[in-house]
């Protein structure tokens, strides 16, 4: 990294730290005003946002269909982003919440109070809508954020960032509350991972396995992330056929390039012929490649032979691994062996079996009779999410405004001293 770029990066960190103090002390009404104005600005800037996106798509002409899908914006998706900002503004204030309160025998009055984390470093690929989602969630939760989007979406991200600045200006908040890194130099990511001289409190990566692995390996500040979304759907013997067909097709094919897309389908031995063949025909009819074990290939010869690696693969494409299992315990064992603790779904009418599945699995999100594509903060009523956490500490599942807070203890006394 050049000395000039390093100085610019450190200056961004210092500005973010100063802005975080202002944002932390701002009112919920002020932060909400910034979001509502930004939503209006997104709508007003649709022509320039879509022009910028067309330029990004032109530059990505040779990219995969899944990557181009993640990159593409249209009037509908920009409107969805604007509504997301308004939904976040409508959420209760996540700050100054009293999480716990008690009094000690010596008279000390102790409260645990929700506070912002501080400065968030957000590193993401392809999806330019993350620019709006991440900025909005950080503003609402009182955190400053430094955004580093992918080089493939740089024009789109800049156009969306301009709308977020409109909101900050209207609310009288510093523009440094939401900074978008202008350089596409990969060395800048390394500087962010070092923490920008102590300015960054938390790094959140959102992208492919190689990006997340690099962040987790090199970061010198805490990281909130998921490495892979190896999501499963298990069709139990007591599943309704039409429900199972609809859920599996949606879970795999609604959007193949999102982290909540199903990558492995488990079909109960008892319904392999009655349900499995119909479900596999549905997938094949929409161009999904099926990789099955020996039992699957015996009833569905069009399937390719699955390898051990297929059970561990996040395809993010129109490919699915399919395995026959002998009951719910077999399904649970497979998921615990090969899953990434992201999202799993069971399709069944048997409540006891469903509850066993939901309780036994240690994934961030578990569903009963619903598509894995609901692994999304907007669908959870959070307005949006900055990512899906699969770790055990701090936040799991969709990371929304409440998950972007920490806490402090406020202790009120009447002159107590410790003996």
N, C-alpha and C positions, 0 to 999 in steps of 0.2 A: 504494500500500500504506500502511495506517495505521501510525503509529509503534509501536503496541502489537503488531501482527502482526509487524512487522519484528524487534522485540525478541524475540518468541517464537521466530521462525525462527533468529535468531542463537544463542539459548540452546540450541535443538535441535542446532545445529552444534557448539557447544562441548561439550555433553554427549556427542555422538557421538565427538568427538575423544578425550575422556577414556576413553570405553568402549572405543574401538579399541585403546588402549594396554593395557588389561586383557585384552582378547580376544587380542591378539597374544602375550601372555605366558602365556596359558592352555594347559593340556595338551590333547592330542587327545582323551583320555578325558573331560575336562570338557565339551568341545564336543559330543562324541558323546552324552553324557548329556542335554544340553540338547535335542538333536534327538529322542532316543528318548522323552523325557518329553513333548515337544511333539506327537509322533505319537500318543501315548496320549491327550493332551488333545484333539486333533482328533476322535478317535473318541468321546470322552466328550461333546464339545460339538456333536455332529451335530445334535440338535434345534434348538439356538439358531442354528447356522450356517445351516441350511436355512430357518428362520423369517426370518432377516435377508435371505437371498437372495430369498425370496418377496416381501419388501417392496421389494427393489431391482427385481425383475422387474415388480412392479405399477407402479412408477414409470416403467418403461421400456416400458410397454404399446404405445406408438406407434412403437417403434424397429423397425429392420429385423430380419428373421428371423436373418440372420447375426450381428448384434450381440447379439441375445437368446441365440443359441447360445453365444457367447463368455461371456456373463454367467451362464448357468445352471449351478447346482450341484445335485447329488443325492447320495444316499448312496454311490453307486458312485464318483463323482468325489472326494468327501471321503476315502473309503477309499484311493483312488489317491494322493491327496496325502499321506496318512499313510504309506503304503508308500514313497513317494518320499523322505520324510524319513528313514525307516529305511535306505533304500538309500544315501542320502548319508552317513549315519553309518557305514555299513559300508565306505565307500571308504577307501583308504589316506590317511594324513595328508599333505595337500598342502604342509605347511609344514616348514621345516628340511630339505628335500630338498637333497642336494648335487648341483647341476646340472652342475658341472664342478670338477675339482681338479687342480692342478699345482704344481710347484716351480720357482722361478727359479734360475739359476746362482748367484745371490748368497745362496741359502738361504731366501729368502722362500717361505712356504707359503701358497698362495692358493686359496680356495674361492669358488665362486659358489653362494649359498644362497637357496632360495625363501622369500619373506616375503609377508605380506599387503600389499595396496595401501593400505589405511587406512580411509577412509570412502567408501562408495559411495552415490550418490544415485540412486534408482530411480524413474522416472516411467513409469507405465503406465496403460492404459485397459482398461475392460470386464472382463478376465479376473481374477476375484478369487483364483483359485488361484495367481496370480503372487505374492501376498502370502506364501504358505507357501514356494514354490519359491525366491524371491529371499532371504527371510530365512534359509532353511536353507543355501543355498549360501554366503551371506556368513558365517554362523556357522562353518561347517566350514572355510572358508578364512581365518578370523581377521579378517574385516572387519566393522566396524560399518556399518549401513545405515540410511538415511532413506528411507522408502517414501512415495510420493505416488501413490495409486491414483486412478482416475477417479471423478468424482462419481456416475456411474451404478452403481458397485459399492461405494459407501462403507460401507454397512451390513454387507455380506458380508465386506469386508476387515477391518473392526473385529472381527468375530466370530472370524475366523481369526487375527488378530494377538493376540487374547487367549490363544489356545492357545500361540502362540510365546512369549509372556511367561511362561506356566506353566513352559515348559521352561527358560528362562533363570533363573527364580527357583529351580527345583529344583537347577540346577547351580551356583548361587552366582555367576552372572554378572550384570552390571548390566543393568537393563531397557533402558537407553539403547543397548545393542548393536543393538536392532531398534526403531526409532521409526516409528510410522505418523502421518503428518501428518493432523490432525483436520479442518483447514479445507478447504473446497472452493473457496476464493477462488483464482482463476487467477493473481492477482498473486503468490501464494506460489511458483508454479512459476518465475516470473521471478527471485525471490530465490535459489531453488536453483541456477538456471543461472548466477548470479553467484558461486556457491561458498560462500555462508554465511560470509563473512568469512575465507575460506581454509580452512574446515573440510573441504569435500568434495574428494576426490582424483579421482573419476571419476563421470561421469553416464552412466547407461544408460537410454535411452528404449525403451519397448516399446508400440507402438500403431500407429495409422494414419499415413499419409504426412504429414498436416498437423502432427501432434504431433512426429514425428521431424524434419521439416524445420525446425520452430521451434527445437527443441533444438539442432540442428546450426548454425543461424544465430546464435542468441543466447548459447550457452554460453560462459563464460569459463574453463571447466575442460575437460580432455579428455573426449571422448564416445566410447562404444563402441556402435555401432548398425548397423542396416540400414535403408535408406529404404524399399525396396519388395521384395516377394518375387515377382518375375516369373519363375516357375519353368516349365521346359519339359519335355515328354516327347517324345522322338523315336522313332517306330516305324520301324525299319530294314527293308530288304527281306528280311532273313533272320530276322525276328522270328517266333516261334511265335504263331499267331493267338490261341489261348485265353489265353496268357500276356499278350499285348499287350492284349487286351480287359480282363482282370482288373486289370492295372497302371494303365491309363488311367482306368478307372472309379473305382478307389480313389484315385488321385492327384488327381482332380478333385472327387469327390463325398463322400469319407469325411467330411471337414469342410471346407466351402468357405471358411470364414472364417479359416483359419490361414495363416500365412505360407508354409508348405510346400505349399499346394495348387497344383496345376498350373494355370497360366493360359493357356498356349499349347501346342497339340498340333501336332507336325510329323509328317506322314505321307509316307513315301517314295513317289515316283512309281510305283515298280515294284509296290507292293502297295496302291495306292489303291483298286482295285476289290475285291481279294481280302480285304484286312484293313480298309481305311478305312471302307467302308460299314457293316460289322458294328459297328465301334467307335463310329461316329457314331450308329447306331441305339441302341446301349446308352446313350449319353449322353442322347439325346432321350427315351428311355423313362422316365428318372428325372427328367425336367423340366429338363434342362440346356439353356440357350440356346446355339446354335452360330452363330458368326460366321466364315464361311469366305472364302477367296480365290476367284477365278474357277474354278480347277480343282476346288476342293472343292464349290462350288455346282453345277458341271456334273454331278457324280455324286450329289450330295445336295441337291436343290433346296430342302429344308426349311431349309437354313442361310441366315441373313441375310448380307448383304454386309459383309465386314470392311473397315475403314478403316485407314489408316496408324496411327492412334491406338490401335487395338485391339492391335497388336503391342507397345505400350508400356504396357499397362494391367494393373494388379493389381486384378482384379474383387472378390475376396473374396466371391464370390457364385456362384450356379449359372449361370455364363456362361463360355464358353471360346472362344478364338480358334484357328482351325485353318488350317494352310497346307500345301500340297504342296511338298516339296523333292526335289531331284534328287541324291540321294546324301548321304553323311555330311559332305562338305566344305560342301555347301550348307546343311545343318543347322547346322554349326558357325558359318558366316558369319552366319546369321540370329540365332543365340543371342548371339554376340559383338556384333552390331549393336543388338539390342533388349533383351537380358537385363539383370538387375540384379545379377549375380554372386552369386546366392543358391544355388539348387539346380537341377540338370539331370539328366535320366535318359535313357538309351538302352535300347531293348528290341531285342535281337538275339542270335542264336546264333553270330555270327561274332566270335571272340575278337579278331582283329586290328583289326576295325572298332571294337569296343568300346574297346580300349586306345587307339586313335587319338582317340576322342571324350573319354575320360577325361583324356588327356594334353593335348589341345589347348585345352580350356576352362579359363578362369581363374575359375571360380566357387568359392565356399567349399565346396560339397558337390557331388560328381558321383557318379552311381549307374549301375550296370549291372544291368538286369533287376530293378529294385525301384522301388517307388512313391516319389514325392517326399515323401509324407507321413511318411517316416522321418526327415525333417529335424527332429529333436527330441532334446534331450539325454538324456531318459529312454531312448529307443530306441538311443542310442549307448552305453548303459551308464554314463551319468554321474549317474544318479539323477534329475536334472532339469537344466534349463538356464535361465539368466537372460535369454537372448535368442540371436539368431543374428547373428554378426558377419560383415559382408561387406567390411570394409575390409582393407587390406594390413598394417597395423601391429598388433602385440600379439596379437590373437586373431581367428581366423576360424572360421566354422561355429558349432556349439553352444558356448555359453560356460558351462562348468561350474566346478568348484572350482579346478582347476589354472589355468584361464584368468583366475581372479580373484586370482592371485598375481603378484608381480614378483620381483625378486631384489636381493641386495646382495653385495658382495665382502667376505669375511673374510680378512684377511691376518695371518699369525702369523710373527713374526720372532724373532731371537735377539740383537738389539742392532744390527741393520744401520742404517747411515746412508748417505745418498746423496752420492756424491762430486760 
